[in-house]
Structures are given as structure tokens and as C-alpha cells.
Amino acid sequence: MPLTDPPAQPLLEARGLRFARNDDPVFGPLDFSVDAGEALLVQGDNGAGKTTLLRVLAGLLRADAGEIDIDGGAAGPARRARAIAYLGHLPGLKADLSVLENLEFLCGLQGRRRGQLPEHALGIVGLAGYEDALARQLSAGQKKRLSLARLWLSPAPLWLLDEPYANLDLEGIELVNRMVQAHLRAGGAALVTTHGAYAAPPVRTRLLAMTRPVAERAA
Ligand SMILES: Nc1ncnc2c1ncn2[C@@H]1O[C@H](COP(=O)(O)OP(=O)(O)OP(=O)(O)O)[C@@H](O)[C@H]1O
């Protein structure tokens, strides 16, 4: 009889996850999981709770109910720090450091993906030649690209990407999709928020459709 591998744990699993502000429900209860090699597309209208969900998963907000497992164990600070790379609305850059210094600083904090160097990441995101520019001198799209270089350098397997296409031109949108594809091929996973499917990465994708809970609509 052939031996079969035990089923792998999902990289991320949420059970009964719920969040409210001042007793006003924002989302949930939600149940979903994301396997290695898979993207979860989080879709919903403005205010549906997509950013709030990603912030809860990243540990920046506390859920009112439910459980989050990462790699088969309860999500705590150490597990999150090791497993999660978060790309939020704000670039989170040091304005007075150069482009290269920003990446070197972050690699010092978070470590880096095996075999990848800051200079290489800048080439991937189209910022070769900007190494010595100060971060505050970059355009919004260039700042986004620098954040993407940081994401690419992170050794974390689980990417939480909040509207990663914002501020990017068409070529930048394709860049995000190529990065997500390569990350998934390497065994990572990604949650990607978007308003529509217009820029969904062409990878194995599950969909999580978010709508405001009924109680709040009635309010
Ligand atoms: N800091 C905050 N304080 C109070 N309410 C907030 C705060 N941030 C968000 N909200 C509210 O929580 C709800 C969900 O917001 P959230 O930003 O998660 O939605 P979203 O789906 O990401 O929206 P968008 O597509 O516009 O980015 C909204 O009603 C919003 O007004």
C-alpha cells in the first residue's frame, strides 16, 4: 500500500473571526484558510472591512472573537514576526534615509530572503539607479515600489497585501502580479485586498467576499 504524506497545515487559518468597533460590527464571523502556494483575494466595497481584517491578522488590532492559526499554531507575536510581511496603505519608510539605506535598515530588522540582496531587489522593482535618492524625494508610485522591494526581501512566507496596486502604473501592476506568482511558487502565500478582480494575480486563488454585517447596515 503506498504511503501518503499527512495533509499539510494551512499557512493561515481563521475560525469564527469577528471584529467590532464600539459594539458596531465591522466583519465576521469569518472562517477561511490559506495554503502555501495559494492566494486569498479579499474583495469588498469601500468600508467593507478589508483593511481591518488584514490589521487583525497582522496583530495590529485585537479580534473580538475567533482564533487565528499560523502554520498550525496559535498566532502570537513571535509566530507573526516570523511568518508575516505586511504591506499597508502607508509606505513605512524612513524619509531621510536613502533608498538603499532603507532596505539595509529593514534587512537588519527582519532578515532577508535567501540569496536576495537589496541592490537586486531594487532592480526587480524598477528602482535601479535610485540607490542614493532620499526616500522623501520619491513619487508615490516609486515609494510603493520601494515598499515592494522590502516585501520581496522579507523572509516571511505569508504576505498580507492591502491594495498593493494603488499608485502603480500598468507595468507596476504586472510587477506585483509577477512577485506574487514567484512568491507562491517558492512556497509562500498571500492575502490580497482589492475592490474588484481587475488586477487579480494569475495564480491559484480563493475568494473571500466581504460585506458589512447586517446589524450595522440597519443602524
Ligand atoms: N481608525 C478607525 N476608527 C474608526 N473607524 C474606522 C477606523 N478605520 C476604519 N474604520 C471604519 O471601519 C470600517 C471598515 O474600514 P476598512 O478600512 O477596514 O474598510 P476597507 O474595506 O478596507 O475599505 P476601503 O476599500 O475603502 O479601503 C469602515 O466603516 C470605517 O469607517
The ligand as an SDF file (V2000), in Angstrom:
LIG
                    3D

 31 33  0  0  0  0  0  0  0  0999 V2000
   -9.4030   54.1230   12.8630 N   0  0  0  0  0  0  0  0  0  0  0  0
  -10.7210   53.9560   12.7010 C   0  0  0  0  0  0  0  0  0  0  0  0
  -11.5730   54.4320   13.6070 N   0  0  0  0  0  0  0  0  0  0  0  0
  -12.9050   54.2570   13.4850 C   0  0  0  0  0  0  0  0  0  0  0  0
  -13.4810   53.6120   12.4410 N   0  0  0  0  0  0  0  0  0  0  0  0
  -12.6510   53.1170   11.4960 C   0  0  0  0  0  0  0  0  0  0  0  0
  -11.2290   53.2660   11.5740 C   0  0  0  0  0  0  0  0  0  0  0  0
  -10.6830   52.6610   10.4900 N   0  0  0  0  0  0  0  0  0  0  0  0
  -11.7260   52.1810    9.7670 C   0  0  0  0  0  0  0  0  0  0  0  0
  -12.8920   52.4430   10.3750 N   0  0  0  0  0  0  0  0  0  0  0  0
  -14.2280   52.0320    9.8920 C   0  0  0  0  0  0  0  0  0  0  0  0
  -14.2270   50.6050    9.8210 O   0  0  0  0  0  0  0  0  0  0  0  0
  -14.9410   50.1960    8.6560 C   0  0  0  0  0  0  0  0  0  0  0  0
  -14.0550   49.2790    7.8230 C   0  0  0  0  0  0  0  0  0  0  0  0
  -12.9580   50.0390    7.3390 O   0  0  0  0  0  0  0  0  0  0  0  0
  -11.7980   49.3820    6.4670 P   0  0  0  0  0  0  0  0  0  0  0  0
  -10.7430   50.4240    6.2870 O   0  0  0  0  0  0  0  0  0  0  0  0
  -11.3980   48.0870    7.0770 O   0  0  0  0  0  0  0  0  0  0  0  0
  -12.5690   49.0820    5.0860 O   0  0  0  0  0  0  0  0  0  0  0  0
  -11.9600   48.6740    3.6680 P   0  0  0  0  0  0  0  0  0  0  0  0
  -12.7890   47.5370    3.1560 O   0  0  0  0  0  0  0  0  0  0  0  0
  -10.5010   48.4270    3.7530 O   0  0  0  0  0  0  0  0  0  0  0  0
  -12.2780   49.9850    2.8370 O   0  0  0  0  0  0  0  0  0  0  0  0
  -11.5390   50.6600    1.5610 P   0  0  0  0  0  0  0  0  0  0  0  0
  -11.8410   49.7910    0.3960 O   0  0  0  0  0  0  0  0  0  0  0  0
  -12.2200   51.9760    1.4780 O   0  0  0  0  0  0  0  0  0  0  0  0
  -10.0760   50.7670    1.8740 O   0  0  0  0  0  0  0  0  0  0  0  0
  -15.3900   51.4670    7.9340 C   0  0  0  0  0  0  0  0  0  0  0  0
  -16.7340   51.7120    8.2720 O   0  0  0  0  0  0  0  0  0  0  0  0
  -14.5100   52.5460    8.5090 C   0  0  0  0  0  0  0  0  0  0  0  0
  -15.2030   53.7770    8.5440 O   0  0  0  0  0  0  0  0  0  0  0  0
  1  2  1  0
  2  3  1  0
  2  7  2  0
  3  4  2  0
  4  5  1  0
  5  6  2  0
  6  7  1  0
  6 10  1  0
  7  8  1  0
  8  9  2  0
  9 10  1  0
 10 11  1  0
 11 12  1  0
 11 30  1  0
 12 13  1  0
 13 14  1  0
 13 28  1  0
 14 15  1  0
 15 16  1  0
 16 17  2  0
 16 18  1  0
 16 19  1  0
 19 20  1  0
 20 21  2  0
 20 22  1  0
 20 23  1  0
 23 24  1  0
 24 25  2  0
 24 26  1  0
 24 27  1  0
 28 29  1  0
 28 30  1  0
 30 31  1  0
M  END
$$$$
